[in-house]
């Protein structure tokens, strides 16, 4: 993937990088251009049951609903042509959270159904609708005694409080659904997490007796962790983290035991940590919003030629635009896209530079130290233009 020069966003303090710095500075940290891309591509083979989506990667998304960018990430992955979402697990997974997920899935399906009514050849879209309907929704702790659904979401989807959604509940515990998907897809299954690692950690702990060198978990893209001054070169450091080697990180600190279970599991092929030191420099602000608006305007003219998958992708981008339009009305400084960055890394790892590390923790302060033999890689920089290109599905739509 050819890297574009970084343009410094108005609302973040990420040091700008030129093409040479980004593409070659850390090529020696065992990249061979980027092993994660070839790793992903080697896994992007369809499961036999998914013959209608030959290039898609079976994926589980683990989310929470305190921050709007979890929603934007799920929409991105649901509608991206490289990803086939099999299951969405929610932490903690209250009835309000599960109802919200069912509601926005339903509204995407309704948009797809309108397309079916307007075209003659709609078998592909019917397959997509069936795929969306078959997505399982899991909860870590469905009897959690707090709502846990942010006000932004209820404003976006007021219908999510309807009884028809509330009474459905989850399909199972999230960690059990992870196990079911893993049994079906093995290490072809990708996990993308944007929440405390309760579901993934419990899945590993509960079913570790089934894991061995032949039965492994594949790629886990985890939003969390931190790469401090001992790992991140000077030109890639955010000023807010200057001098730090450990910080608190919500998704690891939210369930320390589960985080350590995931990070120490010997049967995970690759862990890519999309870390706090990088995420805090990735902001969707007014400039990026205008870019997405212009892209949607251009795509509108081409909609009559879209495939069914391209139409789904257009729906996804439109939902992200609609959501950020509402968000920016009250938050003019923009939104850090922590989870969306992690989601886009699962599609195109080359948007970040990673280092092989071992994660360290002391009193719920998390950091990294370089390693020569771990399966864990932490982000130290992101190419902002490349990230937003992936997010806007350039090259696919």
Secondary structure, DSSP 8 states (H G I E B T S, - for coil): ---------TT-------HHHHHHTTTTTTTTTTHHHHHHHHH----GGGTTSTT-EEEEEEE-SSSHHHHHHHHHHHH-TTEEEEEEEESS--HHHHHHHHHHHHHHHHHHHHHHHH-S--HHHHHHHHHHHT-EEEES-TT-SS----HHHHHH-GGGGSHHHHTT--SEEHHHHHHHHHHHHGGG-EEEE-S-THHHHHHHHHHGGG-SSSS-EEEEEEE-----TTTS-GGG--GGGTT-SEE--HHHHTTHHHHHHHHH-TTEEEEEEE-HHHHTT-EE-HHHHHHHHHHHHHHHHHGGG--HHHHHHHHHHHHHHHHHHHHHHH-TT-EE-HHHHHHHHHH-GGGEEEEEEEEEEETTEEEEEE-SS-SEEEEEEE-HHHHHHHHTTTTT-
